[in-house]
Amino acid sequence: MYQANLFTLVLAFLLVSTDKPKTSAKQAEKFTTAENTNLRISNEGKLNFTPYSQPLETEPTVFINTNKTFQTMVGIGGAITDASAEVFAKLPAEQQKEFLTAYYDKEKGIGYNLLRTNINSCDFSSSSYTYVKENDKDLKTFSVAPDEQFKIPLIKKAIAAAGGKLTTYVSPWSPPAFMKTNNSMLQGGKLKAEYQQAWANYYIKFIQEYEKRNIPIWGLTMQNEPMAKQRWESCIYTAEEERDFIKNYLGPTLHKSGMANKKLIAWDHNRDLIYHRASTILNDPQASKYVWGIGFHWYETWTGSKMQFDNLRKVNESFPDKQLIFTEGCKEKFSLDSINNWSLGERYGHSMINDFNNGTAAWTDWNILLDEKGGPNHVQNYCFAPIHADTRTGKLIYTNAYYYLGHFSKFIKPGAKRIITSSTRDILQTSGFLNPDGKIVIVVMNTSDKNLDYQLWLNGEVAKTQSQPHSISTFIVN
């Protein structure tokens, strides 16, 4: 009888244990930012995966496939302009330290590792300036003295805060006025033919001077917004003119100067004309051999809700040996009353997810810091930044854009490979990456007013979770 009872107990235990779902060793750590909550890249704990082969149509699911990888990530970061550096210099020492940690510390901050800065002045400078005196075609007076007071010191502090390395690239808004057809750095104009070699030499001089100051330069764009006649520093190049300047002057000059390793980026303007510009330049073998990738902005789409991501896909498919890099974007027309508007961050999330899903390998925000007026800016083109400083009080103001950016920059490491993530619900926008350490990073964003239960599916296992209204979550899967 004793043996029979023991047998019955063992059998009952086995039946009960087989009814329980098997727990996988796989887990996903969840970080969330959500409107109308205190969640700001907040750790919500870990989710456990359990076996589950076929999700139903009624079960909202984000599918993850690590078997197919795409572009390799270069980095994510923002621009240090004259304006950012001047505002930073006005902050008390404690807030300066807080700011540097917030952006560049990999653990305590959002881990920026990519940096853009301006050659000569731009709209986000307190005044127009160049590095040479009038009519100095030979660049004998070249000096980066205008950058020494604010910009160079901040760049050096940013590099230190990032652990000693920031992938840095540079962009000109305009050649000196004497080199241009309109004799002004402002209002467009074109580079005069007789100054093409002198202007190519100018890039080299700038890079050399920065590298003398222990600021390594990874790359350069040929011209910021070459199809925009602006009230501020600007210079116009048609696609053919940019192609010819690259292949006849800038590309060869970089190579002759021992800078063939610098990543040369063409276009550096909006998505609308990106395919025409890319095809004109890259279909020319003599120009294409000098070009690392195509840069782009997002300003073509502020009048509507749809960004032209499909144009990126077409460039990526047509020229798979070249890279795509987002070089600038911000919300324009600054208003202090709108600084807490949740759409600021959602614009970043929407752009980043879709830019990455269409082949983008690097993503650079515009000014990392502006003041309480959205400047300084010498033509009153005031804009939003992820962090503003109230220079009257010395306090930092974090917009939700800072946190949305952090959901990518803090977790997606240089060298990560994009993978496929596929959502069964259109209110869940998603992108995924495989980090060099083997961990999987999944970003899921919800711009709707709906609260949605859903699940992550990976290799026949699921982890159940929830998406709050107007939220973004990053999952780290071991």
N, C-alpha and C positions, 0 to 999 in steps of 0.2 A: 504493500500500500504506500509506503514511504517513497519507493522508487517511482510509482505512478504519479504521486503528487508532485514530485520534483520534475518529472517529465512535463507535466501540465504547466508548471510555473515557467520552465524554460521556453516552452512553446509559446506561451502567452507573451513573454518578454520579447521574443523574436518577432511576433506578429505586430506588437506595439511599435517596436523600433523600426520595422520596415515601413510602417505607416508615416513616420516622420520624414519630412523632406531632408535630403542630404545637404549638409552645409558645405559649401566650397571653401577652399583656403583663400579664394579671391575676394578682395574687398575694394570698395570705392570710398575714398574720403571726400566729403562734400563741403564746398565753400560757396556761400551765397551772399548776394547783395539784392535787396528788395525794397521797393517803394513802400512808404508808410510803415516801416519797421526800423529796428536798430541794426539790422544785418548789413554789414559792410565788409565784404570779403571775409565773412565770419565762418568759422569752422562749425559745421552742423553735425559732426561726427562721421562714423563710418557705416556704410551699407554692406550687407552680406549678400553674396551671390548664391543662388540655388539653381539646381538643374531645371531646365525648362526649354523644350525643343522648339515648339511652334506657337508663337504668340497669336492670339485671335485678332480679328479686325476690330473688335470692341476694346482692345487693350492698347492704349497709346504707348508706343515703343520707340526708343532710339536705338537703332542697330549700329554696332561697331564692328568694323572689319580691319584687322591689322595685317592681313595677308598681302595687301596691295598698298605700296607707299608712293608718295608723289614728291613735291618739291622739298628741299632741305631749308629749314629756317635759318636766316642770317641773324635776325634780332628784331626787337621792338623797343621804341624809345620816342624821343621828342627833340625839338629844336631849341638850342640855346642861341637866342638872338641878342642884339644889343639891349632891347627892351627887357628881356628876361634878366639879363645880367645887371642892368641898372636898378631894377626893382629889388633883386636879391641883395644888392649892396646897401639898400635902405633898411633892411630887416635887422632887428637886434640879433646878436650872436646866437642866442638860444633858438630863435626861429630859423636862422640860417641852418643850424645843425639839424633841426627837425625836418626842414625842407629837403636837404640832401639825403637824409635817411629815408624819407617818405618815397622819394623817387628811385634811389639807386641801391639801397640796401636790399640784398636778396632775401633776407629773413624778415626784417622788421618793416621793409617797404615793399614796393612792387617791382623791384629788380630791373629797371631800365638798363639796356645794354647797347643801345644804338643812339647816335647823336648826329644831328645835322646843324651846321652853322653857316652864316652868310659871308661871302666874299664881297667887300665893299658894303656900303649901306643898303638897307632895304626899308620898306615902309615902317617896320618895327625897329627903327633907329630914331634917336632924338633929332638928327639932322642928316643931310646927305654928306658923304665923305668918300674919298678914295685913298689909295696907298701911294700915289705918286703926285708930283706937282704937274701943273698944266703943261701940256705939249711934250712931256718926257716920254718920247717914243721908245727910248732905250732902257727905260725903267731904272735909271741910275739913282733916282731919289726914292725908290721903293722902300716903304717902311710900314709895318703893321702897328705902329704907335697908337692909332685910334682904338685898337682892341686891347691895349695893355692895361687900361684902368679898370675895366669891368669884365669884358667877355672872356679874355684869356684866363684871368684868375678863377672865374666860375667854372670854366671847362676843366681846369686842373683839379678843382675841388670835386667836381662831379666824377672825374676819372678815379680819384682816390676813394670816394664814397662807393664806387662800383667795384672796388677791389683791385684797382690798378689797370683796368682795361675797359675802354668804351670804343666800339666800332664807330668811327667818326668819318662823315663825309661832308663836303662843302659845296656851296652853290652860289653863283653870282646872279644878282638882279639886273645889273647894268655895268658895262664898261665905263671908264671915265668919260666925261662929256666930250672932250676933244677927240675921242675916237669914234664919235657917232655922227650920223647924218643930220640930226636935229640939234647937235651941240648942247645936249642936255641929258642928264641921267634919268630924267622923268619923261613921262608921256611917250613911251615907245621909242621910235627912231630905230635906226639900224647901225650895225657895225660897218664903218667905212672899209672898203677893200684894202686900202693901203695900211690899215692897222691890224689886219688879221694875224700876222705872225706876232706882232707885239702883244696882242691880246692873248694869244696862246701862251706866250712866255709869261704872262701875268699870272696864270694859274700855277705855273711851276714855281714862280717866286713865292706865291702865297703858301703853297704846300711846304716849300723849303723852310720858310720862316716859322711856320707852326711846328714843324718837326724839330727845328733847332730848340724850340721851347718844350720839348718832350711831349708833344701832342701828335701822336702818329695819325696820319690821314689814310683811311682805308679806300676812299673813293671820292668822286666828284660828279656833279651833274653839269651838263654843258651850259644850260641857261634856265633859270626859273621862269616858267610860264612864257614861252617864246611866241605865243600868239596873242598876248594880252597887252594892249596899250593902256597903261595904268597912270593914275595921277601921281604915282610914286615911281621908284626906280624900275625900269622895264626896258626891254630890247626885243625887237621883232626878228624872227627867223622863219621863213617858210620851211617846209619839210626839205626841199632841195638845198636850201641855204645851210640848214643845220647839217645835213648829210655831207655837203662839200667842205664845210669848216672842220668837221670831224676827220674826214679822210685826208684832207690836204694840209691841215694845220695842227689841230689839237691832238689827234691820235699820234701822228709822227713825232710831235714835240714831246709828248709824254714818254714815248719809247726812247728817243734820243737823250732824254734827261735821266734815264735810268728809272723811270716810273711806269714801266709797262705793267707792273703788278697792281696799279691803282685801278679801281673799278669805275669805268666810265659809263655814266648813265645818261641816256638821251631822253628827250621830250620833257619830263618834269612838269607836266600840265594835266589837263582834265581827261576823264575817260572818254568823252564824246569823240574826240579826234585821234584817239590813241592808235587805232588800227592803221589809219592812213599814215601817221607819222612813223610808226614802227615799220610798216611795209616799205615805205620810201627809203628809209635808212638801211634796214636790214636786208633788203633785196639787192643792195649794192655790196658785193663782197669786199671791196676796198674800204668801205666805211664800217661794215659789220664786224670786221676782224678786230676793230678797236673797242667795240661796244660790249659791255658786260650785261646791261639790261636796260629796261624801259621804266622810267619813273612816271607816277601819275598822282593827281589831286582829285578832290571830290566836288569841286565847286559848281560843276555843270548841273547839279541836281537839286540845288536848294529850293527851286521853285516848285518842285513836285516831290512825291514820296518815293519814286523809283530811281535807283541809281543804275548806271549802265554797266553792270557787272559782266554781261555777256560779251562786251568788247574786250575785256581782259581774257576771257576764255579763248576768244578767237586769236588774240596775239599769242597766248600760251600754246595753243595747238599749232599755229603756223610757224612759230620759232621756238621749239622746245629746248634749244641749246642756250637761250637767253633767259634772263631772270626778270620778274616783275617786282617793283618796289614802290610802295605807297610813300610818297615823299612829303606830302603836306595835306592837312585838313583841319578845320576848326569851324565853330559856329560864329558867324559874323554878326555885326550890328549889336554890340554889347549893351546890355542893360542890367544894372545891379538888381533890379526887381525880378529878373528872370534867372538869377544865378542858381536857384534851387529847382529849376524846371527839369523834370525827370527825362524829358526828351533829349536833353544834352547827352546823357550817357547812352541812351538807346540808339542814337545816331551812330555813335562809335561802335557799339556792339554789332549793329546791323552791317555796317561797312566792313568791320574786321572779319566777321564770320564769312561773308560773301566774297571779300577780297581773297582771303586764304583759300576758300573752296574753289576759286577760279585761278589758282596758281601763284598767288603773291607770296614772295619769300622773305619780305622785310616790310615793316610798317612803322612810319614815323609821324607822330603828331606834330602840330605846329608849336607855338610858344609854350614852354614848360611853365612859365610864370608871367602874369601880368598884374597890373595894379587895380585899384578899385574903380578905375575908369575904363579898363580894357586896353591900357597902353603901358608905357608911352608910345606914341606913334606920330611922326612928324607931318602926316597928312590926315590925321583924325580918322583913320580906318580902324576903329576900335573893335576888338574881338574878344571872344571868350577863350579862356585857358582852363585846363583841368584844375589848376590851383591859382587862386588870386591872392594877392597880399593887400590888405588895407594899410596903406602906408601912413595913415593918420594914427593908427593904433598899434601897428606892428604885428597884427594878427594874420594868420593864414586862413583862407577860406577854401575848403575842399569841395568842389562840385562833384556830383555823382559820376561825371565823366572820368574822374581820376580812378574811381573804383571799377568802372567798366573796363577801362584800359588795363587795370591791374589783374583782372580775371584772365587776361592773356599773358601779359608781360611777366607776371610773377611765376607762372607755372610752365609756360612753353619755353624751353631752353634753346639756345643756339645749337644747331646741329639736329634738332628734332625733325622728323619726317611727318608730313601730313598723311593722315589715313582717312578712310571713308567713314563718315557717320551719316545715317539716313533716318529721318524722322517720319513717323506715320501721321503726324498732325502738323498742319501748316503753322500753328501758333508756336511751335517749338523750332526755333532756328538753331542749328548745331554745326560744330566743326570739331575735328579731332586730330591728335598728334601723338606720335610715338617718340618720347624723349630718348636721348642717348643712353640713359641709365636703364632703359627698358620699361619705364613706367608709361602708362597711357594717360593722356590728358584729354578730357572731353568737356567742351563748353556748350551749354544749353541756355538759350535766351527766350523769354516769354514777354512779348510787348503787348499782350492783350490784358483785358480786365478779368480774365478767367483764372481760377485756381484749377490746376489739372494734375491728377494722379497719373503717373506714367512709370515706365521701367526701362532700364538699360539692359540691352541684350548683347552678350558677348560669348561666342563659341558654345552655344547651347546652354547658357546660364543667364539668369536675370537677377537684377537688383532693383527693388521697388523703391520709388521716391515720389516727390511731389514738386510741382513748379508753382510758385506763388505768382500772383498778378504782377506785371511789370518787374520782372526779376531776371537775374542772370546767375547761373551756377557753374562752377568748375569742379569736375570730378577727377581725382587722381586714383587710377586703378593700379594696384600692385601686380 
